[in-house]
Amino acid sequence: MIRWIIPGLLGTAPDSDYVAEGSIKVDARTLVDRHGNSPAALCDKIDEGVSALETGRRVIIVCDFGVSRSNTIAAGILAKSRGMAIDAAVAEIVKATGESSIKLDMIEDLRAALNSFPVEQKVDHVLITGGTGFLGANLALRLSSSHKVFTPTRAQLDLAGPTSRLDQYCRENGISTIVHFAYPRIYTNNSALGEGLTILRNVLDVCKVRGIRLVQPSGSVVFSGYRSPLMVADIATAARPKGVYGQTKFLEEMLVRNAVENEGVSATIVRISPVYGRESARPRLIWFARQYVGENKPVVTHVYRNARPRLQLLHSDDAIAGIMEVIRSGRAPIYHLGGQASYETREIVSRIGRILGKEALVEETQIGEDVANIFLDSSGSQELLGWKPVVDLDTGLARTLLGQEDGAAAP
């Protein structure tokens, strides 16, 4: 099928769909579908199309699938024949064809061919994806005193959309670092896996082309397949994920590591134990316990076959401080940011009761599976970054539940 950019005059198509009917065929299959095309080769194709349009001839650019090579040449023809900026030409191609998968490597070759280079990046400009979420918003607030921070909403910048739009946003704002929190809202179903990986791949493509550093948050969930009453995981521990969320985070880490090793991307993975704080909806246990303790109802916790579940809770202040240190000076491939200790869920509920000044009623129910109690070893982060958690659980829970800064219990 021919997709028309200028109706009846300029279109793109797979070669198998090309029909002559008096049109000029510009064959882009002689180009490579990646970086490395010479400016001369691109300009020859572009000039061929521009010359034909100037004589009123119909031009159809073809490649194997009608995606990257053909649409890149079409963008070049538009830019040269109409005096358009490359970004505007690419945007018009995407709008007309609906094709959002034009490769950035091809667009960069086009810029070189037409001498349309992006503005030079500025230092300390940080893009936080998912910047309206709990951790993203708090990081943006803390980081803004020392960096220029950008937190576009999904409506402003759809990371699952054309990669060229993300690329344009990063160039226009001189982004030097991306902290990638963005993730599907419903994160435990199969569709989240595909969407999460697609978004990350788009981010990595832009990081590669622009030389942008990536900070990729992950978590102890990549070890969730271990069936252990209490296992200490350091950065050398082999990942063993379980469930969609754990598998997605594991695959994200693999994508990042592959991009570092094979594509020259600068990236750091930051595994973070479960984070809690005043405006966070998770862990849900805290808010569930607060409600039930306040209503004098028993809180039901679980007992698995091999152990009671434990949580290594990390207060948001400590998590943000650690991420900021990674942004400022962290250059190791992986860091762990974990709470001071792990606690059984029934102990957490009891502490919530004491902070609220009420007795916590706890009941337990048996679960016919094994639990993975993972403790992230953060000693490497302390050694390399000078970071360690400083907010103890009682202080953090008081801040979270009562808004107190000193951790004092309610009278």
Buried (B, 14 or more C-beta within 10 A) or exposed (E): EBBBBBEEBBBBBBBEEBEEEEBBBBBBEEBBBEBEBEBEBBBBBBBBBBBBBEEEEBBBBBBBBBBBBBBBBBBBBBBBBEEBEBBBBBBBBBEBBEBBEBBBBBBBBBBBBBEBEBEEBEEBBBBBBBBBBBBBBBBBEBBEEEBBBBBBEBEEBBBBBBBBBBBBBBBEBBBBBBBBBBBBEEBEEEEBBEBBBEBBEBBBBBBBBBEBBBBBBBBBBBBBBBBBBEBEBEBEBEBBBBEBBBBBBBBBBEBBBEBBEEEEBBBBBBBBBBBBBBEBEEBEBBBBBBEBBEEEEEBBBBBBEEBBBBBBBBBBBBBBBBBBBBBEEBEBBBBBBBBBEBBBBBBBBBBBBBBBEBEBBBEBEEEEEBBBBBBBBBEBBBEBBEBBBEBEBBBBBBBBBBEBEEBEBEE
